[in-house]
Amino acid sequence: MSIKPGLTARATHRVDTISLADQWGGEAHALASPIMIIFIEQTCMKATDHLLDANQMTVGYNFEIKHLAPTPPEWDVTVDSELVTVEGRMMTYKVTVRDAVGVVGEGQHTRCIVSRDTFHERLAERRDRVAQPQ
């Protein structure tokens, strides 16, 4: 595996109607924080996941994200991610989110490398622990 600190990715995302906080129970007619985090996850995966073994994937593990300013609907946000540490299966990225005016989000995101098969087995085991409705 050739995943080392310094890998970067950039992605631009449109703040469409479904991305707005007021569509998710909030009052703000602006980019929702959970959607910003989805954009961050997608960008971090873009930096590294293509370098994983075929039976590996990453899952979100930790988020230390500040949402600093509102972004209006129909604007674009650009996410920059840089892999800053790799410790075993854990990869931590520095992230910055910008809109047309400037920085709207920043922080760190950690992803964990897992086996696809093991992940899906664990998911099935958890699902099977709950009685299925009749």
N, C-alpha and C positions, 0 to 999 in steps of 0.2 A: 504494500500500500504506500503510495507516494503523497500522503497528506501531511503537509508541513505548514507551520505558521507562514503567513505572507500571502496565502491564496486570497484572491478578491473576487467579488462579483458586484455587478450593478444591474438593477432592474427598475423599470418605470411602470407605474400602475396608475390607472385612471380611478378617480374617486367618483364612482357611479352611485346611483340611488341606493343600492343595497349596501353600500359602504358607509352610509351615514348613520350616526348615532341615534337619530330619531326613528330609524327603522328597526332598532333593537331595544327600544324601551327608554332610551334617553331623550333629552330635550334638544340637544344640539343638532342643528342642520349642518353638520360638518363631519369630517372623517372620524369614524369610531375607533377608539383605542384597540379593541380586539381585532379589527380589520387591519390596522397598521401592523399589529403583531403577526398576522397572517402574511402580510407583504414581507416582513422581516424574515420569517421562517422560509418563505419561498426563495428569497435572495440568498440566504445562507446556504440552503441546499444547492443552489445553482453553483456556488463556489467550490463545493467539495464532493457532493454525492456521486457525480459521474466518475470519481476516482475509486469508489468502493468496489469490493468484490461483488460478483453477481448476486450472491445470497445475502448481501448486507443492505441496510437502509439506515437512515437516521430518524430519531424521534426527538421532539422538543423536550428539554429537561428543565431549563431554568431561564427566566426572563428578568432582567434588571433594566427596564425601559422607562424613560421619562417621555411623556407626551407633552410637549412644550408650547404648542400653538395650534390653533384650529386651521384646517384646510377646507375651503369651500367645495361644494359639489362641482363636478366636471373639471376640476383641476387635476393635474398629474402630480404624483409624488415619486421621487427617485430615492431608492434605497441603495446605500453602499454598505457592503459588508467586507470585513477583513478578518481572516482567521488569525487569532493572536496566540492561542495556546492549544496544544494537543497533549492530553494526559490520559494515556490508555485509550479507552473508548470515548472519552469526553473531549469535545471540541468547542472552544469558546471563541466567539466572534465579537468584534467591535462593530457596532452598527450606527449609521446616521441616516435619517430620513429628511429629505428637503422637498419643499414645494417652490413655487415661483418667487416667493418672498425670502425664503431662507430655511434654516433648520427648524423642523417641527417635532422631531423625535430623535433620541439618541440613547445609547446604553450598550449592554452586553446581552448576548444570547448564547446559551450552551445547548448543544445537541449531543445525543448519545448514539454511538454506532451499535446497532443490534442486528442479530440474525433475522432475516425475514421469516424463516420457518419457525424459529423459536417464538418470535413475536406473535405469529398467528396461532400457534399452539397455545400460548398463554391466554390469548384473547378467547379462544374456544373454551378453554378450561374455566375461565371466569364466567362466560356465558352459561356454561353447563351447571354452574353452582346454583343458579337461580331456577326454580321450577318454571317450566314453560307453561303459559296459560293454556287452558283446555278449550 
